[in-house]
Amino acid sequence: MVTQGTGAASLLEQAEGFPQRLQRDAEAAAEQARRDAQARFEQQILVAQKDAETERRLAELRVKALDDTVAHQAAQLAALEK
């Protein structure tokens, strides 16, 4: 059986340790939030890099298609001039 004095002492110990526990928990939460934000930003950077690479490849394909069209039209023009 727990006496009232022991219960009060336990509550007093908990109350005295609360600021340290609160500080420790707040620091842990801040660190976790920082890690989460960093992971999210790294993911966004990776997606942006992949998007940029896709856009670059698409632009290269467009340029090649236009070059092919110009070459074909130049050949047609040369044939018509004969």
C-alpha positions as a Python dict, from the first residue, in 0.01 Angstrom:
ca = {
    (1, 'M'): (0, 0, 0),
    (2, 'V'): (132, 343, -97),
    (3, 'T'): (121, 603, 171),
    (4, 'Q'): (23, 959, 101),
    (5, 'G'): (375, 1079, 178),
    (6, 'T'): (530, 850, -81),
    (7, 'G'): (279, 963, -344),
    (8, 'A'): (349, 1327, -269),
    (9, 'A'): (724, 1268, -285),
    (10, 'S'): (683, 1097, -621),
    (11, 'L'): (478, 1387, -753),
    (12, 'L'): (736, 1632, -620),
    (13, 'E'): (1016, 1440, -795),
    (14, 'Q'): (818, 1440, -1119),
    (15, 'A'): (748, 1812, -1088),
    (16, 'E'): (1114, 1891, -1020),
    (17, 'G'): (1224, 1685, -1321),
    (18, 'F'): (962, 1830, -1552),
    (19, 'P'): (1162, 2127, -1688),
    (20, 'Q'): (1454, 1902, -1783),
    (21, 'R'): (1223, 1643, -1938),
    (22, 'L'): (1035, 1915, -2123),
    (23, 'Q'): (1361, 2061, -2255),
    (24, 'R'): (1487, 1718, -2363),
    (25, 'D'): (1158, 1632, -2535),
    (26, 'A'): (1144, 1972, -2706),
    (27, 'E'): (1500, 1931, -2835),
    (28, 'A'): (1421, 1580, -2958),
    (29, 'A'): (1107, 1705, -3136),
    (30, 'A'): (1300, 1993, -3294),
    (31, 'E'): (1572, 1756, -3415),
    (32, 'Q'): (1313, 1518, -3559),
    (33, 'A'): (1139, 1808, -3735),
    (34, 'R'): (1474, 1922, -3877),
    (35, 'R'): (1550, 1572, -4007),
    (36, 'D'): (1202, 1543, -4159),
    (37, 'A'): (1233, 1882, -4328),
    (38, 'Q'): (1579, 1799, -4460),
    (39, 'A'): (1457, 1467, -4601),
    (40, 'R'): (1159, 1641, -4762),
    (41, 'F'): (1383, 1909, -4918),
    (42, 'E'): (1630, 1647, -5044),
    (43, 'Q'): (1339, 1462, -5204),
    (44, 'Q'): (1218, 1785, -5367),
    (45, 'I'): (1569, 1853, -5498),
    (46, 'L'): (1588, 1503, -5643),
    (47, 'V'): (1251, 1545, -5815),
    (48, 'A'): (1356, 1885, -5951),
    (49, 'Q'): (1680, 1736, -6086),
    (50, 'K'): (1490, 1452, -6253),
    (51, 'D'): (1243, 1702, -6402),
    (52, 'A'): (1529, 1915, -6535),
    (53, 'E'): (1696, 1609, -6688),
    (54, 'T'): (1368, 1508, -6852),
    (55, 'E'): (1320, 1859, -6990),
    (56, 'R'): (1678, 1859, -7125),
    (57, 'R'): (1626, 1525, -7299),
    (58, 'L'): (1295, 1642, -7442),
    (59, 'A'): (1459, 1959, -7574),
    (60, 'E'): (1736, 1752, -7734),
    (61, 'L'): (1476, 1534, -7905),
    (62, 'R'): (1292, 1842, -8032),
    (63, 'V'): (1615, 1987, -8170),
    (64, 'K'): (1699, 1657, -8341),
    (65, 'A'): (1349, 1635, -8490),
    (66, 'L'): (1377, 1991, -8619),
    (67, 'D'): (1724, 1922, -8763),
    (68, 'D'): (1586, 1614, -8938),
    (69, 'T'): (1297, 1820, -9076),
    (70, 'V'): (1536, 2088, -9204),
    (71, 'A'): (1758, 1825, -9368),
    (72, 'H'): (1456, 1658, -9530),
    (73, 'Q'): (1322, 1989, -9657),
    (74, 'A'): (1666, 2086, -9788),
    (75, 'A'): (1681, 1758, -9978),
    (76, 'Q'): (1333, 1819, -10117),
    (77, 'L'): (1430, 2170, -10221),
    (78, 'A'): (1745, 2043, -10392),
    (79, 'A'): (1537, 1782, -10575),
    (80, 'L'): (1287, 2044, -10688),
    (81, 'E'): (1563, 2273, -10812),
    (82, 'K'): (1696, 2002, -11047),
}
